[in-house]
Amino acid sequence: MWQRENVVYNVVGVDISPLYIEEAKKQAEAYDVANLTEFVRGDVRNLRDILQDQQNFDAAVNVWSSIGYFEKAVEISLFNTLRDFILTEGRLLIVNAASKEWWVSTHDRFRTTSHGTYEDLLLLEKVTYNPCSSQMKMKWTFYRKEEGTLEHIATVPVKFHVYSIGGIHDLMKKAGWEILEFYDSLEDLTAYEPENIPKAIPINLIAKKRGH
């Protein structure tokens, strides 16, 4: 559900991870919006098969660093395909995605290690960032906590491109979107003005279809 100024929307969420889909369903139940949400497991590169004839969305929302995992041509095609599912006056939002400028300014080293827990699972994450290629490499190692021991489940390598602000602007243009505004924060809709807000920001933007 997306709610602002007492307007409530029905939401369809798509993710390739069954773990994230289940967590989304639990959160929808917890916030009492399960009747307004639908969560579908699938690869966004097959968006037409996933959404089929659903072509009347008010907006598409890309949350966190959910871009940069494919070749640039594939990502241009993906965002171009989104246009077919959005109403003429609809909007595309990219929310809190890491930008190259933000990553470099907030990390004093390009190799980090962290961990997190999810119920009975432990995740170890190792991150390496290459500022020359703007490529992020991650290694996720999953363990199950059981009777005081850790059982290794899987190790998953992940890599993606971290777009600069200018890079995402170019990508959106080639995909048929016109960026209306970059934001320091979408929570309070503070527009990003580099001369007034002299800091690097994550990618927060709102775009419309080019030509509309």
Backbone hydrogen bonds in HBPLUS format (Angstrom, degrees):
<---DONOR---> <-ACCEPTOR-->    atom                        ^
c    i                          cat <-CA-CA->   ^        H-A-AA   ^      H-
h    n   atom  resd res      DA  || num        DHA   H-A  angle D-A-AA Bond
n    s   type  num  typ     dist DA aas  dist angle  dist       angle   num
A0004-ARG N   A0007-VAL O   3.30 MM   3  5.42 145.1  2.43 135.6 144.6     1
A0007-VAL N   A0004-ARG O   3.08 MM   3  5.42 150.1  2.18 109.3 118.0     2
A0011-VAL N   A0036-LEU O   2.92 MM  25  6.38 159.9  1.96 162.5 168.6     3
A0038-GLU N   A0011-VAL O   2.91 MM  27  6.35 138.3  2.09 153.4 164.3     4
A0013-GLY N   A0038-GLU O   2.74 MM  25  6.19 160.4  1.78 159.2 165.9     5
A0040-VAL N   A0013-GLY O   2.74 MM  27  6.09 167.1  1.76 169.3 172.2     6
A0015-ASP N   A0040-VAL O   3.20 MM  25  6.67 152.9  2.28 154.3 161.4     7
A0042-GLY N   A0015-ASP O   3.05 MM  27  5.77 151.6  2.13 114.8 123.7     8
A0021-ILE N   A0017-SER O   3.08 MM   4  6.36 152.1  2.16 146.0 154.3     9
A0022-GLU N   A0018-PRO O   3.00 MM   4  6.17 159.7  2.04 144.8 149.3    10
A0023-GLU N   A0019-LEU O   3.01 MM   4  6.24 155.9  2.07 144.6 151.7    11
A0024-ALA N   A0020-TYR O   2.87 MM   4  6.03 154.8  1.93 144.9 151.7    12
A0025-LYS N   A0021-ILE O   3.05 MM   4  6.33 153.2  2.13 145.9 152.7    13
A0026-LYS N   A0022-GLU O   3.02 MM   4  6.32 154.2  2.09 146.0 153.0    14
A0027-GLN N   A0023-GLU O   2.92 MM   4  6.19 158.6  1.96 151.7 157.4    15
A0028-ALA N   A0024-ALA O   2.91 MM   4  6.12 152.6  1.99 145.6 153.3    16
A0029-GLU N   A0025-LYS O   3.04 MM   4  6.29 153.2  2.11 145.3 151.8    17
A0030-ALA N   A0026-LYS O   2.89 MM   4  6.16 157.9  1.94 147.9 154.6    18
A0031-TYR N   A0027-GLN O   2.94 MM   4  6.14 147.9  2.04 147.5 154.8    19
A0033-VAL N   A0028-ALA O   2.86 MM   5  5.11 172.4  1.87 155.3 155.8    20
A0032-ASP N   A0029-GLU O   3.08 MM   3  4.93 159.1  2.12 101.2 107.0    21
A0036-LEU N   A0033-VAL O   2.86 MM   3  5.29 157.4  1.91 114.2 121.9    22
A0037-THR N   A0034-ALA O   3.36 MM   3  5.31 167.5  2.38 103.1 106.7    23
A0046-ASN N   A0043-ASP O   2.80 MM   3  5.60 164.6  1.82 126.2 131.6    24
A0047-LEU N   A0044-VAL O   3.23 MM   3  4.91 129.4  2.50 116.7 109.8    25
A0049-ASP N   A0046-ASN O   3.06 MM   3  5.55 123.2  2.40 109.9 122.9    26
A0050-ILE N   A0046-ASN O   3.08 MM   4  6.37 152.0  2.16 149.7 158.4    27
A0051-LEU N   A0047-LEU O   2.87 MM   4  5.96 177.5  1.87 160.8 160.8    28
A0052-GLN N   A0048-ARG O   2.78 MM   4  5.19 136.3  1.97 128.8 141.2    29
A0054-GLN N   A0051-LEU O   2.97 MM   3  5.47 164.4  1.99 133.8 138.6    30
A0057-PHE N   A0085-PHE O   2.94 MM  28  6.00 159.2  1.98 158.2 157.3    31
A0087-LEU N   A0057-PHE O   2.86 MM  30  5.84 163.8  1.89 161.8 160.2    32
A0091-ARG N   A0058-ASP O   3.08 MM  33  6.63 148.1  2.19 141.3 148.1    33
A0060-ALA N   A0091-ARG O   2.98 MM  31  6.56 146.3  2.10 150.2 160.9    34
A0093-LEU N   A0060-ALA O   2.82 MM  33  6.21 164.8  1.85 164.5 169.6    35
A0062-ASN N   A0093-LEU O   2.78 MM  31  6.14 166.8  1.80 163.0 166.8    36
A0095-VAL N   A0062-ASN O   2.81 MM  33  6.12 167.2  1.83 165.4 168.7    37
A0064-TRP N   A0095-VAL O   2.76 MM  31  5.85 142.9  1.90 167.1 176.3    38
A0066-SER N   A0064-TRP O   2.85 MM   2  5.65 133.2  2.07 108.2  93.8    39
A0161-HIS N   A0068-GLY O   2.72 MM  93  4.46 161.0  1.76 125.7 128.0    40
A0074-VAL N   A0071-GLU O   2.96 MM   3  5.29 122.5  2.30 105.9 120.6    41
A0075-GLU N   A0071-GLU O   3.06 MM   4  6.43 155.5  2.12 154.9 162.5    42
A0076-ILE N   A0072-LYS O   2.91 MM   4  6.17 154.5  1.97 153.2 160.2    43
A0077-SER N   A0073-ALA O   3.07 MM   4  6.26 158.4  2.12 140.8 146.5    44
A0078-LEU N   A0074-VAL O   2.85 MM   4  6.10 151.0  1.93 145.4 154.1    45
A0079-PHE N   A0075-GLU O   3.02 MM   4  6.21 170.5  2.03 151.9 152.8    46
A0080-ASN N   A0076-ILE O   2.93 MM   4  6.04 145.4  2.05 142.8 153.4    47
A0081-THR N   A0077-SER O   2.87 MM   4  6.05 149.8  1.96 145.2 152.9    48
A0082-LEU N   A0078-LEU O   3.16 MM   4  6.52 144.2  2.29 142.0 151.3    49
A0083-ARG N   A0080-ASN O   3.13 MM   3  5.52 141.2  2.29 105.2 115.0    50
A0084-ASP N   A0081-THR O   3.01 MM   3  5.71 145.4  2.13 118.6 126.2    51
A0085-PHE N   A0082-LEU O   2.99 MM   3  5.49 157.1  2.04 115.9 123.1    52
A0086-ILE N   A0083-ARG O   3.37 MM   3  5.39 163.9  2.40 104.1 108.8    53
A0090-GLY N   A0087-LEU O   2.80 MM   3  4.79 161.7  1.83 113.3 116.5    54
A0092-LEU N   A0207-ALA O   2.88 MM 115  5.04 160.1  1.92 140.9 146.0    55
A0207-ALA N   A0092-LEU O   2.82 MM 115  5.04 155.3  1.88 148.0 155.6    56
A0094-ILE N   A0205-LEU O   3.12 MM 111  5.35 156.6  2.17 138.5 145.3    57
A0205-LEU N   A0094-ILE O   2.94 MM 111  5.35 155.0  2.00 146.5 154.0    58
A0097-ALA N   A0203-ILE O   3.22 MM 106  4.91 169.2  2.23 135.8 134.0    59
A0203-ILE N   A0097-ALA O   2.61 MM 106  4.91 170.9  1.62 159.4 158.9    60
A0103-TRP N   A0099-SER O   2.93 MM   4  6.14 167.4  1.95 156.9 160.1    61
A0100-LYS N   A0163-TYR O   2.86 MM  63  5.65 144.2  1.99 123.4 130.3    62
A0104-VAL N   A0100-LYS O   3.10 MM   4  6.23 175.0  2.10 155.5 156.7    63
A0105-SER N   A0101-GLU O   3.12 MM   4  6.19 154.1  2.19 142.3 149.6    64
A0106-THR N   A0102-TRP O   3.05 MM   4  6.09 133.6  2.27 146.7 157.2    65
A0106-THR N   A0103-TRP O   3.31 MM   3  5.38 138.5  2.50  98.0 108.8    66
A0129-TYR N   A0110-PHE O   2.81 MM  19  5.03 156.7  1.87 147.4 153.3    67
A0112-THR N   A0127-VAL O   2.92 MM  15  5.17 155.7  1.98 141.5 149.5    68
A0127-VAL N   A0112-THR O   2.83 MM  15  5.17 169.2  1.84 155.1 157.7    69
A0114-SER N   A0125-GLU O   2.88 MM  11  5.24 157.1  1.94 150.3 157.6    70
A0125-GLU N   A0114-SER O   2.80 MM  11  5.24 176.7  1.80 153.3 153.3    71
A0116-GLY N   A0123-LEU O   2.89 MM   7  5.22 145.9  2.01 143.3 153.1    72
A0123-LEU N   A0116-GLY O   2.77 MM   7  5.22 170.7  1.78 165.7 166.0    73
A0118-TYR N   A0121-LEU O   2.88 MM   3  5.01 158.9  1.92 140.1 144.8    74
A0121-LEU N   A0118-TYR O   2.82 MM   3  5.01 161.9  1.85 125.6 131.1    75
A0145-LYS N   A0120-ASP O   2.76 MM  25  5.30 167.5  1.77 156.9 161.1    76
A0122-LEU N   A0143-TYR O   2.81 MM  21  5.06 161.2  1.84 146.7 150.7    77
A0143-TYR N   A0122-LEU O   2.85 MM  21  5.06 154.1  1.92 151.4 157.7    78
A0124-LEU N   A0141-THR O   2.93 MM  17  5.14 166.2  1.95 149.1 153.5    79
A0141-THR N   A0124-LEU O   2.90 MM  17  5.14 165.1  1.92 151.9 156.8    80
A0126-LYS N   A0139-LYS O   3.10 MM  13  5.19 156.2  2.16 136.2 143.6    81
A0139-LYS N   A0126-LYS O   2.88 MM  13  5.19 143.4  2.02 143.7 153.5    82
A0128-THR N   A0137-LYS O   2.79 MM   9  5.15 158.8  1.84 156.5 162.1    83
A0137-LYS N   A0128-THR O   2.78 MM   9  5.15 171.5  1.79 160.3 163.2    84
A0130-ASN N   A0135-GLN O   2.96 MM   5  5.38 166.8  1.98 154.7 159.1    85
A0134-SER N   A0130-ASN O   2.75 MM   4  5.45 127.9  2.02 146.6 163.1    86
A0162-VAL N   A0134-SER O   2.81 MM  28  5.46 175.3  1.81 167.1 168.7    87
A0136-MET N   A0160-PHE O   2.82 MM  24  5.36 176.8  1.82 168.6 168.7    88
A0160-PHE N   A0136-MET O   2.93 MM  24  5.36 149.8  2.02 144.8 154.6    89
A0138-MET N   A0158-VAL O   2.61 MM  20  4.96 170.4  1.62 162.3 162.1    90
A0158-VAL N   A0138-MET O   2.81 MM  20  4.96 166.6  1.82 146.7 146.9    91
A0140-TRP N   A0156-VAL O   2.87 MM  16  5.05 172.9  1.88 149.5 147.5    92
A0156-VAL N   A0140-TRP O   2.66 MM  16  5.05 165.6  1.68 155.5 159.1    93
A0142-PHE N   A0154-ALA O   2.79 MM  12  5.36 171.8  1.80 170.2 172.8    94
A0153-ILE N   A0142-PHE O   2.83 MM  11  5.43 175.7  1.83 148.0 147.3    95
A0144-ARG N   A0151-GLU O   2.79 MM   7  5.05 155.5  1.85 138.6 145.7    96
A0151-GLU N   A0144-ARG O   2.90 MM   7  5.05 167.8  1.91 142.0 145.8    97
A0146-GLU N   A0149-THR O   2.91 MM   3  5.33 169.8  1.92 151.1 154.3    98
A0149-THR N   A0146-GLU O   3.03 MM   3  5.33 156.1  2.09 111.3 118.9    99
A0168-ILE N   A0164-SER O   2.95 MM   4  6.22 157.9  2.00 154.6 157.8   100
A0169-HIS N   A0165-ILE O   3.13 MM   4  6.31 149.0  2.23 140.6 149.4   101
A0170-ASP N   A0166-GLY O   3.05 MM   4  6.31 154.6  2.11 145.7 151.6   102
A0171-LEU N   A0167-GLY O   2.98 MM   4  6.23 156.0  2.04 145.2 152.0   103
A0172-MET N   A0168-ILE O   2.94 MM   4  6.08 164.5  1.97 148.7 152.1   104
A0173-LYS N   A0169-HIS O   3.13 MM   4  6.30 158.6  2.18 145.0 150.7   105
A0174-LYS N   A0170-ASP O   3.08 MM   4  6.31 162.7  2.11 150.6 154.5   106
A0175-ALA N   A0171-LEU O   3.02 MM   4  6.20 137.3  2.20 142.3 154.4   107
A0175-ALA N   A0172-MET O   3.17 MM   3  5.03 126.5  2.47  91.3 105.5   108
A0177-TRP N   A0172-MET O   2.83 MM   5  5.08 163.3  1.86 151.7 148.6   109
A0176-GLY N   A0173-LYS O   3.18 MM   3  5.30 161.7  2.21 104.8 110.0   110
A0210-ARG N   A0176-GLY O   2.90 MM  34  5.38 172.5  1.91 138.1 135.6   111
A0178-GLU N   A0208-LYS O   2.74 MM  30  5.32 169.2  1.76 162.4 166.3   112
A0208-LYS N   A0178-GLU O   2.90 MM  30  5.32 158.6  1.95 144.9 147.5   113
A0180-LEU N   A0206-ILE O   2.79 MM  26  5.73 152.9  1.87 144.9 154.2   114
A0206-ILE N   A0181-GLU O   3.17 MM  25  5.75 152.1  2.26 157.3 164.7   115
A0192-TYR N   A0182-PHE O   2.87 MM  10  5.48 173.8  1.87 130.6 129.7   116
A0183-TYR N   A0204-ASN O   2.80 MM  21  5.23 154.8  1.86 149.3 151.1   117
A0184-ASP N   A0190-THR O   2.76 MM   6  5.54 148.3  1.86 159.1 170.0   118
A0190-THR N   A0185-SER O   3.02 MM   5  5.35 139.3  2.19 147.0 157.3   119
A0196-ASN N   A0193-GLU O   2.77 MM   3  5.36 141.8  1.91 121.1 132.6   120
A0197-ILE N   A0193-GLU O   2.65 MM   4  5.60 150.5  1.74 158.1 163.9   121
A0199-LYS N   A0197-ILE O   2.74 MM   2  5.76 134.4  1.95 114.2  99.1   122
A0212-HIS N   A0209-LYS O   3.28 MM   3  5.75 149.9  2.37 136.0 132.9   123
